[in-house]
Amino acid sequence: MGSGVLACHNSAMAEPMRVAMTLEQCWHRVPGGTAVATLELARALTQSDGLELVGVAAKHARQPDAAWRASVPVAHLPLPRLALYEAWHRLRRPRVERTTGPVDVIHATAMPVPPRSAPLVLTMHDLAFLKDPAHFTRRGNSFFRRGLELALRDADLVLCPSRATMSDCLEAGFDEQRLRLVPHGVVIQAVGDSDVARIRAQHDLDRDYVLWTGTVEPRKNLPGLLRAWGQLEANADLVLVGPQGWNEDLDKHIGGARERVRVLGWLPQRDLAPIYAGATAFCYPSFTEGFGLPVLEAMAQSTPVVTSSGTSTEEIAGGAGLLVDPNDPASIADALGRVLNDNELAAQLARKGRERAEMYTWDGTAEKTQAAYREVAWRK
């Protein structure tokens, strides 16, 4: 009888844990860093034993663009996005199991918080909307605040990509026992001279350039970066890469610096590593971040980094970048000038940055995430 019980137990343990992961951000007009992080996490989790992932999304007439397609099957609920978000946040339905079938864990990978019909894990990328609501649209503020209310009430565990975000979560009212530090990773892509030459030729980048990447939105502090660039005398260009977001008039802020600023807009994923690798420096002076993936991506390509103190990017840079006051364009200009004019400093930052980036892997992120899944699943 004892051996029979043991056999049944082993059989039950052999069943894979089934996790529903929200992937709706892949269909957003600007998927952004949360989509990048979620897709890379999903890819890494598919290599884990004992785990079955199914994505959850709203009703769509088409697949997302190729760059934003998940490596896991995606089940679609019968409501379009806005209706689904409203139903989830106001009515607390439909349950994800309506389309996924039974699951052991639900992972809300962003602020749309589905009903807690199974143990709920939530990734809190940042709480920037609490720090400066003016950086977001009225609808965005309302949506994020309702998501926060539901996360506080319903999430069994909250995964934070940085200690800075953990601190913000504590301040917002989360119990420390519900928080887990789960940093994002980075893909270190091999880039050759021919790859850099291709991207330079494709975009007519004839001179040295300082790079910025991200979604064009107020908290990224592009006006401050552009004012700093206007103060700096350098035989180089400032190259801005990323999609237009909200509440930011980039043309107005470029003003008279237009001849030394190149706006490339959105680039496909395959072009990002070469454009990082070709940059003389990478500057990311945002006001607030939950993690700062572009900083890690730049360091992965041995590009010297200048970024903000007092936010998560200081934590991610970990002494491998120059820190600036994002509210002071002169501070930004001074740091950029140091990197552009001091080859020894630039080489030191490049080496330290690459070493720092190698510490952040998506396999490590997946391992910590799966541990969170197991923790909440065993509580059932």
BELMOWO-V796512 format. One record per backbone hydrogen bond with DSSP energy under -1.0 kcal/mol. CO is the residue of the C=O (numbers start at 1). NH is the residue of the N-H. If there is no record, write none. Layout:
co=CO nh=NH
co=CO nh=NH
//
This chain:
co=1 nh=5
co=2 nh=6
co=3 nh=7
co=4 nh=8
co=5 nh=9
co=6 nh=10
co=7 nh=11
co=8 nh=12
co=9 nh=13
co=10 nh=14
co=17 nh=52
co=18 nh=104
co=18 nh=105
co=19 nh=54
co=20 nh=107
co=21 nh=56
co=23 nh=26
co=24 nh=27
co=25 nh=28
co=32 nh=36
co=33 nh=37
co=34 nh=38
co=35 nh=39
co=36 nh=40
co=37 nh=41
co=38 nh=42
co=39 nh=43
co=40 nh=44
co=41 nh=45
co=42 nh=46
co=44 nh=47
co=45 nh=48
co=50 nh=17
co=52 nh=19
co=54 nh=21
co=55 nh=75
co=56 nh=23
co=57 nh=77
co=65 nh=68
co=66 nh=69
co=73 nh=55
co=75 nh=57
co=79 nh=59
co=80 nh=84
co=81 nh=85
co=82 nh=86
co=83 nh=87
co=84 nh=88
co=85 nh=89
co=86 nh=90
co=87 nh=91
co=87 nh=92
co=87 nh=93
co=95 nh=98
co=96 nh=99
co=96 nh=100
co=97 nh=101
co=105 nh=20
co=106 nh=121
co=107 nh=22
co=108 nh=123
co=115 nh=117
co=119 nh=106
co=120 nh=156
co=120 nh=157
co=121 nh=108
co=122 nh=159
co=127 nh=130
co=128 nh=132
co=132 nh=135
co=133 nh=136
co=137 nh=141
co=138 nh=142
co=139 nh=143
co=140 nh=144
co=141 nh=145
co=142 nh=146
co=143 nh=147
co=144 nh=148
co=145 nh=149
co=146 nh=150
co=147 nh=151
co=148 nh=152
co=149 nh=153
co=150 nh=154
co=151 nh=155
co=157 nh=122
co=158 nh=180
co=159 nh=124
co=160 nh=182
co=162 nh=166
co=163 nh=167
co=164 nh=168
co=165 nh=169
co=166 nh=170
co=167 nh=171
co=168 nh=172
co=169 nh=174
co=170 nh=173
co=175 nh=178
co=176 nh=179
co=178 nh=158
co=180 nh=160
co=187 nh=189
co=192 nh=196
co=193 nh=197
co=194 nh=198
co=195 nh=199
co=196 nh=200
co=197 nh=201
co=198 nh=202
co=199 nh=203
co=200 nh=205
co=204 nh=206
co=208 nh=237
co=209 nh=280
co=210 nh=239
co=211 nh=283
co=212 nh=241
co=215 nh=217
co=216 nh=245
co=217 nh=220
co=218 nh=221
co=219 nh=287
co=221 nh=225
co=222 nh=226
co=223 nh=227
co=224 nh=228
co=225 nh=229
co=226 nh=230
co=227 nh=231
co=234 nh=236
co=237 nh=210
co=238 nh=262
co=239 nh=212
co=240 nh=264
co=241 nh=214
co=243 nh=216
co=249 nh=253
co=250 nh=254
co=251 nh=255
co=254 nh=257
co=255 nh=258
co=257 nh=260
co=258 nh=261
co=260 nh=238
co=262 nh=240
co=265 nh=242
co=268 nh=271
co=269 nh=272
co=271 nh=275
co=272 nh=276
co=273 nh=277
co=274 nh=278
co=276 nh=279
co=281 nh=211
co=282 nh=306
co=284 nh=308
co=292 nh=295
co=292 nh=296
co=293 nh=297
co=294 nh=298
co=295 nh=299
co=296 nh=300
co=298 nh=301
co=298 nh=303
co=299 nh=302
co=304 nh=282
co=305 nh=322
co=306 nh=284
co=307 nh=324
co=311 nh=314
co=312 nh=316
co=313 nh=317
co=314 nh=318
co=317 nh=320
co=322 nh=307
co=324 nh=309
co=325 nh=328
co=328 nh=332
co=329 nh=333
co=330 nh=334
co=331 nh=335
co=332 nh=336
co=333 nh=337
co=334 nh=338
co=335 nh=339
co=336 nh=340
co=337 nh=341
co=342 nh=346
co=343 nh=347
co=344 nh=348
co=345 nh=349
co=346 nh=350
co=347 nh=351
co=348 nh=352
co=349 nh=353
co=350 nh=354
co=351 nh=355
co=352 nh=356
co=353 nh=357
co=354 nh=358
co=356 nh=359
co=357 nh=360
co=360 nh=186
co=361 nh=365
co=362 nh=366
co=363 nh=367
co=364 nh=368
co=365 nh=369
co=366 nh=370
co=367 nh=371
co=368 nh=372
co=369 nh=373
co=370 nh=374
co=371 nh=375
co=372 nh=376
co=373 nh=377
co=374 nh=378
co=377 nh=380
//
